[in-house]
Amino acid sequence: MNKYSLWELYFEEKNKEKKEKLKQEIILEYVNLVKIISGRLYNFYGSNIDYEDLVSYGIIGLIDAIDKYDLSKNIKFETYASIRIRGAIIDEIRNLDWIPRSIRQKSKMIKEVYKKYENLNGKEPTVEQLSKELNKTIPEVNKILEEVNIYNVVSLEEEISDNLKIQIEDKSEEMNPEASLMKKDMINRLKTSVKKLKEREQMIINLYYFEELTYKEIGNILEISESRVSQIHSKAIIRIKNDLF
């Protein structure tokens, strides 16, 4: 039975026990999607959390997606579920509050220096210029950029969610035109921010978020190290955050 037939049976089934069995089949059908998303996030959190924990958080998101999915909306379940799965994992990690205060402070410091430099000079600072502004060596600045990369990515998603409550909830958007407009506005602002990035930064954002490649795979394509990909990614996210918020 293909997954589309499975969905049709699931929505048509009225018997509670049979419906639950079909739901379990759907979960098994999409568990690989959970593993893929968990694997990508594990690149960030691997030293702080177990992969199995990420998968378990993702399964919660998958179940939530199945419960709330509306077949009539013509939205691919994979698209809808991916956001639910990722959101569930991020929420659980956020609740753990594992990010050290020192990392939060470093992220704030880098963000403020970026904004100050860009306001004064009309362009982003290089690593060399950051080292002068922070009175630190270039290796020290690169290390800081790597350390804050995780926090920057997570906090960007949190800020977008907290400020505009962006969710793929078609019913709520139909009932609330303002929320729909705010979502469209944020998407347009994100696109504009990404277009302001340097070519290599845009490429990394595209390869990571849209092509779903790992740092190692991106590094192989660009012929740079994983740590260098992390640094460039971190700088790009800082710029986007400064531009949006």
Phi and psi restraints in degrees (value plus and minus 20) as a CYANA .aco file:
   2 ASN   PHI     -99.8   -59.8
   2 ASN   PSI     145.1   185.1
   3 LYS   PHI     -87.3   -47.3
   3 LYS   PSI     -46.9    -6.9
   4 TYR   PHI     -90.3   -50.3
   4 TYR   PSI     -60.0   -20.0
   5 SER   PHI     -85.2   -45.2
   5 SER   PSI     -56.5   -16.5
   6 LEU   PHI     -81.7   -41.7
   6 LEU   PSI     -63.1   -23.1
   7 TRP   PHI     -83.4   -43.4
   7 TRP   PSI     -62.7   -22.7
   8 GLU   PHI     -81.1   -41.1
   8 GLU   PSI     -64.2   -24.2
   9 LEU   PHI     -83.2   -43.2
   9 LEU   PSI     -60.2   -20.2
  10 TYR   PHI     -82.1   -42.1
  10 TYR   PSI     -65.2   -25.2
  11 PHE   PHI     -93.6   -53.6
  11 PHE   PSI     -47.0    -7.0
  12 GLU   PHI    -105.0   -65.0
  12 GLU   PSI     -44.4    -4.4
  13 GLU   PHI     -88.2   -48.2
  13 GLU   PSI     111.0   151.0
  14 LYS   PHI    -124.4   -84.4
  14 LYS   PSI     -45.8    -5.8
  15 ASN   PHI     -90.3   -50.3
  15 ASN   PSI     105.4   145.4
  16 LYS   PHI     -80.9   -40.9
  16 LYS   PSI     -64.8   -24.8
  17 GLU   PHI     -87.5   -47.5
  17 GLU   PSI     -63.6   -23.6
  18 LYS   PHI     -84.9   -44.9
  18 LYS   PSI     -58.1   -18.1
  19 LYS   PHI     -84.6   -44.6
  19 LYS   PSI     -58.3   -18.3
  20 GLU   PHI     -85.9   -45.9
  20 GLU   PSI     -57.1   -17.1
  21 LYS   PHI     -86.2   -46.2
  21 LYS   PSI     -60.3   -20.3
  22 LEU   PHI     -84.4   -44.4
  22 LEU   PSI     -56.7   -16.7
  23 LYS   PHI     -82.8   -42.8
  23 LYS   PSI     -60.9   -20.9
  24 GLN   PHI     -83.2   -43.2
  24 GLN   PSI     -57.0   -17.0
  25 GLU   PHI     -85.5   -45.5
  25 GLU   PSI     -59.3   -19.3
  26 ILE   PHI     -85.6   -45.6
  26 ILE   PSI     -60.7   -20.7
  27 ILE   PHI     -79.3   -39.3
  27 ILE   PSI     -65.9   -25.9
  28 LEU   PHI     -84.1   -44.1
  28 LEU   PSI     -54.0   -14.0
  29 GLU   PHI     -84.2   -44.2
  29 GLU   PSI     -53.4   -13.4
  30 TYR   PHI    -132.0   -92.0
  30 TYR   PSI     -10.6    29.4
  31 VAL   PHI     -84.0   -44.0
  31 VAL   PSI     -49.2    -9.2
  32 ASN   PHI     -84.8   -44.8
  32 ASN   PSI     -51.8   -11.8
  33 LEU   PHI     -83.4   -43.4
  33 LEU   PSI     -60.7   -20.7
  34 VAL   PHI     -81.6   -41.6
  34 VAL   PSI     -63.1   -23.1
  35 LYS   PHI     -85.9   -45.9
  35 LYS   PSI     -58.8   -18.8
  36 ILE   PHI     -83.2   -43.2
  36 ILE   PSI     -68.5   -28.5
  37 ILE   PHI     -85.4   -45.4
  37 ILE   PSI     -61.4   -21.4
  38 SER   PHI     -83.3   -43.3
  38 SER   PSI     -58.6   -18.6
  39 GLY   PHI     -84.5   -44.5
  39 GLY   PSI     -60.0   -20.0
  40 ARG   PHI     -86.7   -46.7
  40 ARG   PSI     -62.7   -22.7
  41 LEU   PHI     -90.2   -50.2
  41 LEU   PSI     -48.0    -8.0
  42 TYR   PHI     -82.6   -42.6
  42 TYR   PSI     -47.2    -7.2
  43 ASN   PHI     -78.8   -38.8
  43 ASN   PSI     -53.2   -13.2
  44 PHE   PHI    -101.4   -61.4
  44 PHE   PSI     -69.3   -29.3
  45 TYR   PHI    -120.7   -80.7
  45 TYR   PSI     -17.4    22.6
  46 GLY   PHI     -68.6   -28.6
  46 GLY   PSI     -57.0   -17.0
  47 SER   PHI    -102.2   -62.2
  47 SER   PSI     -23.9    16.1
  48 ASN   PHI    -139.2   -99.2
  48 ASN   PSI     -34.7     5.3
  49 ILE   PHI    -174.3  -134.3
  49 ILE   PSI     130.5   170.5
  50 ASP   PHI     -98.2   -58.2
  50 ASP   PSI     125.9   165.9
  51 TYR   PHI     -79.2   -39.2
  51 TYR   PSI     -60.7   -20.7
  52 GLU   PHI     -81.2   -41.2
  52 GLU   PSI     -54.2   -14.2
  53 ASP   PHI     -86.8   -46.8
  53 ASP   PSI     -60.8   -20.8
  54 LEU   PHI     -82.1   -42.1
  54 LEU   PSI     -61.4   -21.4
  55 VAL   PHI     -83.3   -43.3
  55 VAL   PSI     -62.8   -22.8
  56 SER   PHI     -84.1   -44.1
  56 SER   PSI     -58.2   -18.2
  57 TYR   PHI     -85.8   -45.8
  57 TYR   PSI     -59.1   -19.1
  58 GLY   PHI     -86.1   -46.1
  58 GLY   PSI     -55.3   -15.3
  59 ILE   PHI     -81.9   -41.9
  59 ILE   PSI     -57.3   -17.3
  60 ILE   PHI     -80.9   -40.9
  60 ILE   PSI     -63.3   -23.3
  61 GLY   PHI     -84.9   -44.9
  61 GLY   PSI     -58.4   -18.4
  62 LEU   PHI     -83.6   -43.6
  62 LEU   PSI     -65.1   -25.1
  63 ILE   PHI     -82.3   -42.3
  63 ILE   PSI     -62.3   -22.3
  64 ASP   PHI     -81.3   -41.3
  64 ASP   PSI     -59.7   -19.7
  65 ALA   PHI     -85.7   -45.7
  65 ALA   PSI     -61.1   -21.1
  66 ILE   PHI     -82.9   -42.9
  66 ILE   PSI     -63.4   -23.4
  67 ASP   PHI     -83.9   -43.9
  67 ASP   PSI     -52.4   -12.4
  68 LYS   PHI    -125.2   -85.2
  68 LYS   PSI     -21.8    18.2
  69 TYR   PHI     -90.8   -50.8
  69 TYR   PSI     115.7   155.7
  70 ASP   PHI    -137.2   -97.2
  70 ASP   PSI      87.6   127.6
  71 LEU   PHI     -81.1   -41.1
  71 LEU   PSI     -48.5    -8.5
  72 SER   PHI     -94.2   -54.2
  72 SER   PSI     -31.1     8.9
  73 LYS   PHI    -101.3   -61.3
  73 LYS   PSI     -24.9    15.1
  74 ASN   PHI      38.0    78.0
  74 ASN   PSI      14.7    54.7
  75 ILE   PHI    -128.0   -88.0
  75 ILE   PSI     108.8   148.8
  76 LYS   PHI     -78.0   -38.0
  76 LYS   PSI     114.2   154.2
  77 PHE   PHI     -81.3   -41.3
  77 PHE   PSI     -56.9   -16.9
  78 GLU   PHI     -78.4   -38.4
  78 GLU   PSI     -59.7   -19.7
  79 THR   PHI     -86.4   -46.4
  79 THR   PSI     -68.5   -28.5
  80 TYR   PHI     -83.1   -43.1
  80 TYR   PSI     -67.7   -27.7
  81 ALA   PHI     -86.3   -46.3
  81 ALA   PSI     -55.9   -15.9
  82 SER   PHI     -77.7   -37.7
  82 SER   PSI     -62.9   -22.9
  83 ILE   PHI     -89.6   -49.6
  83 ILE   PSI     -60.4   -20.4
  84 ARG   PHI     -84.1   -44.1
  84 ARG   PSI     -63.3   -23.3
  85 ILE   PHI     -84.6   -44.6
  85 ILE   PSI     -70.5   -30.5
  86 ARG   PHI     -80.7   -40.7
  86 ARG   PSI     -62.5   -22.5
  87 GLY   PHI     -82.5   -42.5
  87 GLY   PSI     -60.7   -20.7
  88 ALA   PHI     -84.4   -44.4
  88 ALA   PSI     -61.1   -21.1
  89 ILE   PHI     -86.0   -46.0
  89 ILE   PSI     -66.7   -26.7
  90 ILE   PHI     -81.1   -41.1
  90 ILE   PSI     -61.6   -21.6
  91 ASP   PHI     -80.9   -40.9
  91 ASP   PSI     -63.9   -23.9
  92 GLU   PHI     -86.8   -46.8
  92 GLU   PSI     -61.4   -21.4
  93 ILE   PHI     -84.5   -44.5
  93 ILE   PSI     -60.0   -20.0
  94 ARG   PHI     -80.7   -40.7
  94 ARG   PSI     -60.9   -20.9
  95 ASN   PHI     -85.3   -45.3
  95 ASN   PSI     -50.3   -10.3
  96 LEU   PHI     -88.9   -48.9
  96 LEU   PSI     -46.5    -6.5
  97 ASP   PHI      29.9    69.9
  97 ASP   PSI      30.8    70.8
  98 TRP   PHI    -104.7   -64.7
  98 TRP   PSI     -32.4     7.6
  99 ILE   PHI     -91.5   -51.5
  99 ILE   PSI     100.3   140.3
 100 PRO   PHI     -80.9   -40.9
 100 PRO   PSI     129.4   169.4
 101 ARG   PHI     -77.3   -37.3
 101 ARG   PSI     -56.0   -16.0
 102 SER   PHI     -81.4   -41.4
 102 SER   PSI     -57.4   -17.4
 103 ILE   PHI     -88.3   -48.3
 103 ILE   PSI     -60.9   -20.9
 104 ARG   PHI     -81.7   -41.7
 104 ARG   PSI     -61.7   -21.7
 105 GLN   PHI     -86.1   -46.1
 105 GLN   PSI     -61.8   -21.8
 106 LYS   PHI     -84.7   -44.7
 106 LYS   PSI     -59.8   -19.8
 107 SER   PHI     -83.0   -43.0
 107 SER   PSI     -63.4   -23.4
 108 LYS   PHI     -83.0   -43.0
 108 LYS   PSI     -62.1   -22.1
 109 MET   PHI     -82.3   -42.3
 109 MET   PSI     -67.7   -27.7
 110 ILE   PHI     -82.7   -42.7
 110 ILE   PSI     -63.0   -23.0
 111 LYS   PHI     -80.9   -40.9
 111 LYS   PSI     -63.3   -23.3
 112 GLU   PHI     -86.4   -46.4
 112 GLU   PSI     -59.8   -19.8
 113 VAL   PHI     -85.4   -45.4
 113 VAL   PSI     -62.8   -22.8
 114 TYR   PHI     -76.9   -36.9
 114 TYR   PSI     -70.7   -30.7
 115 LYS   PHI     -83.6   -43.6
 115 LYS   PSI     -63.2   -23.2
 116 LYS   PHI     -82.7   -42.7
 116 LYS   PSI     -65.2   -25.2
 117 TYR   PHI     -85.4   -45.4
 117 TYR   PSI     -64.4   -24.4
 118 GLU   PHI     -85.1   -45.1
 118 GLU   PSI     -57.3   -17.3
 119 ASN   PHI     -84.9   -44.9
 119 ASN   PSI     -56.1   -16.1
 120 LEU   PHI    -101.8   -61.8
 120 LEU   PSI     -55.3   -15.3
 121 ASN   PHI    -133.9   -93.9
 121 ASN   PSI     -28.0    12.0
 122 GLY   PHI      50.8    90.8
 122 GLY   PSI      -2.9    37.1
 123 LYS   PHI    -175.5  -135.5
 123 LYS   PSI     144.2   184.2
 124 GLU   PHI     -98.2   -58.2
 124 GLU   PSI     130.3   170.3
 125 PRO   PHI     -97.2   -57.2
 125 PRO   PSI     127.9   167.9
 126 THR   PHI    -101.2   -61.2
 126 THR   PSI     152.1   192.1
 127 VAL   PHI     -81.3   -41.3
 127 VAL   PSI     -57.7   -17.7
 128 GLU   PHI     -82.5   -42.5
 128 GLU   PSI     -63.2   -23.2
 129 GLN   PHI     -89.2   -49.2
 129 GLN   PSI     -55.7   -15.7
 130 LEU   PHI     -82.2   -42.2
 130 LEU   PSI     -59.9   -19.9
 131 SER   PHI     -83.4   -43.4
 131 SER   PSI     -56.0   -16.0
 132 LYS   PHI     -90.2   -50.2
 132 LYS   PSI     -63.8   -23.8
 133 GLU   PHI     -82.9   -42.9
 133 GLU   PSI     -57.5   -17.5
 134 LEU   PHI    -112.6   -72.6
 134 LEU   PSI     -26.8    13.2
 135 ASN   PHI      37.6    77.6
 135 ASN   PSI      25.8    65.8
 136 LYS   PHI    -152.8  -112.8
 136 LYS   PSI     142.4   182.4
 137 THR   PHI     -95.1   -55.1
 137 THR   PSI     142.1   182.1
 138 ILE   PHI     -80.8   -40.8
 138 ILE   PSI     -64.7   -24.7
 139 PRO   PHI     -78.9   -38.9
 139 PRO   PSI     -57.5   -17.5
 140 GLU   PHI     -85.0   -45.0
 140 GLU   PSI     -60.7   -20.7
 141 VAL   PHI     -85.9   -45.9
 141 VAL   PSI     -63.5   -23.5
 142 ASN   PHI     -81.5   -41.5
 142 ASN   PSI     -57.6   -17.6
 143 LYS   PHI     -85.8   -45.8
 143 LYS   PSI     -61.6   -21.6
 144 ILE   PHI     -82.5   -42.5
 144 ILE   PSI     -63.3   -23.3
 145 LEU   PHI     -81.0   -41.0
 145 LEU   PSI     -58.9   -18.9
 146 GLU   PHI     -87.3   -47.3
 146 GLU   PSI     -61.7   -21.7
 147 GLU   PHI     -84.9   -44.9
 147 GLU   PSI     -58.3   -18.3
 148 VAL   PHI    -108.2   -68.2
 148 VAL   PSI     -24.7    15.3
 149 ASN   PHI     -77.7   -37.7
 149 ASN   PSI     -66.8   -26.8
 150 ILE   PHI     -78.8   -38.8
 150 ILE   PSI     -70.9   -30.9
 151 TYR   PHI     -82.6   -42.6
 151 TYR   PSI     -60.1   -20.1
 152 ASN   PHI     -81.6   -41.6
 152 ASN   PSI     -63.5   -23.5
 153 VAL   PHI     -85.7   -45.7
 153 VAL   PSI     -67.5   -27.5
 154 VAL   PHI     -84.6   -44.6
 154 VAL   PSI     -65.0   -25.0
 155 SER   PHI     -88.3   -48.3
 155 SER   PSI     -49.8    -9.8
 156 LEU   PHI     -83.5   -43.5
 156 LEU   PSI     -65.9   -25.9
 157 GLU   PHI     -82.4   -42.4
 157 GLU   PSI     -60.0   -20.0
 158 GLU   PHI     -85.6   -45.6
 158 GLU   PSI     -61.7   -21.7
 159 GLU   PHI     -84.7   -44.7
 159 GLU   PSI     -61.9   -21.9
 160 ILE   PHI     -82.6   -42.6
 160 ILE   PSI     -66.0   -26.0
 161 SER   PHI     -86.1   -46.1
 161 SER   PSI     -64.3   -24.3
 162 ASP   PHI     -89.2   -49.2
 162 ASP   PSI     -56.3   -16.3
 163 ASN   PHI    -100.1   -60.1
 163 ASN   PSI     -57.5   -17.5
 164 LEU   PHI    -142.3  -102.3
 164 LEU   PSI     -24.6    15.4
 165 LYS   PHI      33.2    73.2
 165 LYS   PSI      26.6    66.6
 166 ILE   PHI     -94.6   -54.6
 166 ILE   PSI     100.8   140.8
 167 GLN   PHI    -164.3  -124.3
 167 GLN   PSI     133.4   173.4
 168 ILE   PHI    -105.8   -65.8
 168 ILE   PSI      64.5   104.5
 169 GLU   PHI    -149.1  -109.1
 169 GLU   PSI      69.4   109.4
 170 ASP   PHI     -79.8   -39.8
 170 ASP   PSI     -59.6   -19.6
 171 LYS   PHI     -83.1   -43.1
 171 LYS   PSI     -65.8   -25.8
 172 SER   PHI     -84.6   -44.6
 172 SER   PSI     -55.4   -15.4
 173 GLU   PHI     -90.8   -50.8
 173 GLU   PSI     -56.8   -16.8
 174 GLU   PHI     -84.6   -44.6
 174 GLU   PSI     -55.9   -15.9
 175 MET   PHI    -101.0   -61.0
 175 MET   PSI     -39.3     0.7
 176 ASN   PHI    -149.6  -109.6
 176 ASN   PSI      66.1   106.1
 177 PRO   PHI     -76.9   -36.9
 177 PRO   PSI     -52.9   -12.9
 178 GLU   PHI     -82.4   -42.4
 178 GLU   PSI     -62.7   -22.7
 179 ALA   PHI     -83.8   -43.8
 179 ALA   PSI     -59.0   -19.0
 180 SER   PHI     -83.5   -43.5
 180 SER   PSI     -63.4   -23.4
 181 LEU   PHI     -84.5   -44.5
 181 LEU   PSI     -59.5   -19.5
 182 MET   PHI     -84.7   -44.7
 182 MET   PSI     -58.7   -18.7
 183 LYS   PHI     -84.6   -44.6
 183 LYS   PSI     -66.9   -26.9
 184 LYS   PHI     -81.6   -41.6
 184 LYS   PSI     -59.5   -19.5
 185 ASP   PHI     -83.5   -43.5
 185 ASP   PSI     -63.1   -23.1
 186 MET   PHI     -84.6   -44.6
 186 MET   PSI     -61.0   -21.0
 187 ILE   PHI     -81.4   -41.4
 187 ILE   PSI     -63.8   -23.8
 188 ASN   PHI     -84.3   -44.3
 188 ASN   PSI     -59.8   -19.8
 189 ARG   PHI     -87.2   -47.2
 189 ARG   PSI     -57.7   -17.7
 190 LEU   PHI     -83.7   -43.7
 190 LEU   PSI     -65.0   -25.0
 191 LYS   PHI     -79.6   -39.6
 191 LYS   PSI     -63.4   -23.4
 192 THR   PHI     -83.8   -43.8
 192 THR   PSI     -61.2   -21.2
 193 SER   PHI     -83.1   -43.1
 193 SER   PSI     -62.8   -22.8
 194 VAL   PHI     -84.4   -44.4
 194 VAL   PSI     -58.3   -18.3
 195 LYS   PHI     -85.3   -45.3
 195 LYS   PSI     -42.2    -2.2
 196 LYS   PHI     -98.3   -58.3
 196 LYS   PSI     -35.4     4.6
 197 LEU   PHI     -91.5   -51.5
 197 LEU   PSI     140.6   180.6
 198 LYS   PHI     -86.6   -46.6
 198 LYS   PSI     139.9   179.9
 199 GLU   PHI     -75.9   -35.9
 199 GLU   PSI     -64.5   -24.5
 200 ARG   PHI     -87.8   -47.8
 200 ARG   PSI     -57.2   -17.2
 201 GLU   PHI     -84.1   -44.1
 201 GLU   PSI     -63.4   -23.4
 202 GLN   PHI     -81.0   -41.0
 202 GLN   PSI     -60.5   -20.5
 203 MET   PHI     -83.4   -43.4
 203 MET   PSI     -63.4   -23.4
 204 ILE   PHI     -85.9   -45.9
 204 ILE   PSI     -62.2   -22.2
 205 ILE   PHI     -80.1   -40.1
 205 ILE   PSI     -64.0   -24.0
 206 ASN   PHI     -85.9   -45.9
 206 ASN   PSI     -66.0   -26.0
 207 LEU   PHI     -87.1   -47.1
 207 LEU   PSI     -55.6   -15.6
 208 TYR   PHI     -97.8   -57.8
 208 TYR   PSI     -69.5   -29.5
 209 TYR   PHI    -107.4   -67.4
 209 TYR   PSI     -51.9   -11.9
 210 PHE   PHI    -122.6   -82.6
 210 PHE   PSI     -59.8   -19.8
 211 GLU   PHI    -106.6   -66.6
 211 GLU   PSI     -33.8     6.2
 212 GLU   PHI      38.7    78.7
 212 GLU   PSI      22.9    62.9
 213 LEU   PHI    -109.8   -69.8
 213 LEU   PSI     136.1   176.1
 214 THR   PHI    -103.1   -63.1
 214 THR   PSI     148.0   188.0
 215 TYR   PHI     -77.5   -37.5
 215 TYR   PSI     -60.2   -20.2
 216 LYS   PHI     -83.4   -43.4
 216 LYS   PSI     -64.1   -24.1
 217 GLU   PHI     -85.7   -45.7
 217 GLU   PSI     -59.9   -19.9
 218 ILE   PHI     -85.4   -45.4
 218 ILE   PSI     -62.0   -22.0
 219 GLY   PHI     -79.6   -39.6
 219 GLY   PSI     -59.9   -19.9
 220 ASN   PHI     -84.4   -44.4
 220 ASN   PSI     -59.7   -19.7
 221 ILE   PHI     -87.0   -47.0
 221 ILE   PSI     -64.3   -24.3
 222 LEU   PHI    -108.7   -68.7
 222 LEU   PSI     -25.4    14.6
 223 GLU   PHI      39.9    79.9
 223 GLU   PSI      25.4    65.4
 224 ILE   PHI    -153.9  -113.9
 224 ILE   PSI     147.8   187.8
 225 SER   PHI     -96.1   -56.1
 225 SER   PSI     141.8   181.8
 226 GLU   PHI     -79.3   -39.3
 226 GLU   PSI     -61.5   -21.5
 227 SER   PHI     -84.0   -44.0
 227 SER   PSI     -54.3   -14.3
 228 ARG   PHI     -89.5   -49.5
 228 ARG   PSI     -59.1   -19.1
 229 VAL   PHI     -80.2   -40.2
 229 VAL   PSI     -64.1   -24.1
 230 SER   PHI     -79.9   -39.9
 230 SER   PSI     -62.9   -22.9
 231 GLN   PHI     -84.1   -44.1
 231 GLN   PSI     -66.0   -26.0
 232 ILE   PHI     -85.4   -45.4
 232 ILE   PSI     -60.7   -20.7
 233 HIS   PHI     -81.2   -41.2
 233 HIS   PSI     -65.3   -25.3
 234 SER   PHI     -79.7   -39.7
 234 SER   PSI     -65.7   -25.7
 235 LYS   PHI     -82.7   -42.7
 235 LYS   PSI     -59.7   -19.7
 236 ALA   PHI     -84.5   -44.5
 236 ALA   PSI     -62.1   -22.1
 237 ILE   PHI     -86.6   -46.6
 237 ILE   PSI     -58.3   -18.3
 238 ILE   PHI     -80.6   -40.6
 238 ILE   PSI     -64.0   -24.0
 239 ARG   PHI     -82.9   -42.9
 239 ARG   PSI     -62.6   -22.6
 240 ILE   PHI     -84.3   -44.3
 240 ILE   PSI     -62.9   -22.9
 241 LYS   PHI     -82.3   -42.3
 241 LYS   PSI     -63.7   -23.7
 242 ASN   PHI     -84.3   -44.3
 242 ASN   PSI     -55.5   -15.5
 243 ASP   PHI     -92.0   -52.0
 243 ASP   PSI     -58.2   -18.2
 244 LEU   PHI    -103.8   -63.8
 244 LEU   PSI     -56.8   -16.8
